[in-house]
Amino acid sequence: MDHQLCLPGGPITQSGIYLAFHKEHRTPHEILFLEGESFPTCNTCNGEVRYTLKHAAPHILDDNDFH
């Protein structure tokens, strides 16, 4: 597992399941992000949310067997 914390606005370099860590209002939770997007801010804690990759998973369109 990748333990690097990613910040809102930063690029998503690997598709997969990430853990989102909020400042105080919510416990950590899993969320799916796709490579090429940017990490979003939280509607409640804004830029205080952080993300870390839990499990990488390629998008189906990146798999040659499904083109």
C-alpha positions in Angstrom: 0.0 0.0 0.0 1.2 3.5 -0.8 1.3 5.7 2.3 1.9 9.0 0.5 -0.7 11.5 1.4 -2.2 13.3 -1.5 -3.6 16.8 -1.4 -6.8 18.3 -2.9 -6.0 19.8 -6.4 -3.1 17.3 -6.9 -3.1 15.0 -9.9 -4.4 11.4 -9.6 -1.6 9.3 -11.1 -3.0 5.9 -10.5 -6.6 4.7 -10.7 -7.9 2.8 -7.7 -9.4 2.8 -4.3 -8.2 5.6 -2.0 -8.8 6.3 1.6 -10.1 9.8 2.3 -9.1 11.4 5.7 -11.2 14.4 6.7 -10.2 17.0 9.4 -12.9 16.2 12.0 -16.4 15.7 10.6 -16.1 12.2 9.1 -14.2 9.0 9.7 -11.9 7.7 6.9 -13.7 6.1 4.0 -12.9 4.5 0.7 -13.4 6.3 -2.6 -12.7 5.5 -6.2 -10.5 7.8 -8.3 -9.4 7.6 -11.9 -6.0 8.4 -13.3 -5.9 11.8 -15.0 -8.4 13.5 -12.7 -7.5 15.8 -9.7 -8.2 15.1 -6.0 -11.2 17.2 -5.0 -11.7 19.4 -2.0 -14.3 18.4 0.6 -17.6 20.3 0.7 -17.3 20.5 4.5 -13.6 20.6 5.5 -12.4 22.1 2.1 -8.6 21.7 1.7 -8.2 19.8 5.0 -9.0 16.4 3.3 -6.1 14.0 2.5 -6.0 10.9 0.3 -3.9 7.8 0.2 -3.9 4.9 -2.3 -5.3 1.7 -0.7 -5.5 -0.5 -3.8 -4.5 0.3 -7.4 -6.9 -0.9 -10.1 -6.7 -0.1 -13.8 -9.7 1.4 -15.6 -11.4 -1.1 -17.9 -10.6 1.1 -20.9 -6.9 0.7 -20.0 -7.1 -3.1 -20.3 -6.3 -4.4 -23.8 -8.6 -7.4 -23.4 -11.7 -5.1 -23.2 -11.1 -2.8 -26.2 
